Amino acid sequence: DGGITQSPKYLFRKEGQNVTLSCEQNLNHDAMYWYRQDPGQGLRLIYYSQIVNDFQKGDIAEGYSVSREKKESFPLTVTSAQKNPTAFYLCASSKRASSSGETQYFGPGTRLLVL
Amino acid sequence: GIQVEQSPPDLILQEGANSTLRCNFSDSVNNLQWFHQNPWGQLINLFYIPSGTKQNGRLSATTVATERYSLLYISSSQTTDSGVYFCAVSISNFGNEKLTFGTGTRLTIIP
């Protein structure tokens, strides 16, 4: 089956700890995205990548880091610098960049809770 | 940046009713998508519709790009239609690759 997988489904973070969220796609898409969703809110873009070994900051990149070493993988690290990390994190991909008119497809999400 | 406003914020309907959800945006767009987020958080693509009209079963959407709004119609609502509906747009600006999301319409269908 083609699709986007995210793991884990739930993640707990202690104060001062870095955690990494996994996102994998087998759709052969070039572009990948990370969004954050807070309760009752829309999605906000954290980082995006249009090609391997390249990525760009979105609207709320502070306290987060990413890498794109492989086309199918785009992990997100929530660092200790992110002071309010509790949220629902969604990964998405598209064949090309969204400004080219491409549809984005989403993974099932990871819920991050701070202990 | 571009502003995306959705209305109404909440909508409660009886099963079988019809509904219209609206998305207004503040700039010209070359990408507009409607999504349904189910109670488990999964976002499902409904339509890619930067202009024109599309239909898929009980759902249809119309975007009037010149007037900067889009409408999502749901006919004969079912309880499985419950969830949050998001409109997201991308503007026609080289180098701006992101989708900007509205804050959504929460639809609750009562049996």
Interface residues (C-beta under 8 A of the other chain):
Chain A: A31 Y33 Y35 Q37 G40 Q41 G42 L43 R44 L45 Y48 Q50 Q56 G58 D59 F88 L90 A92 A97 S98 S99 S100 G101 E102 T103 Q104 Y105 F106 P108 G109 R111
Chain B: V4 N30 N31 Q33 F35 W40 G41 Q42 L43 I44 N45 Y48 P50 F86 A88 S90 I91 S92 N93 F94 G95 N96 E97 K98 L99 F101 G102 T103 G104
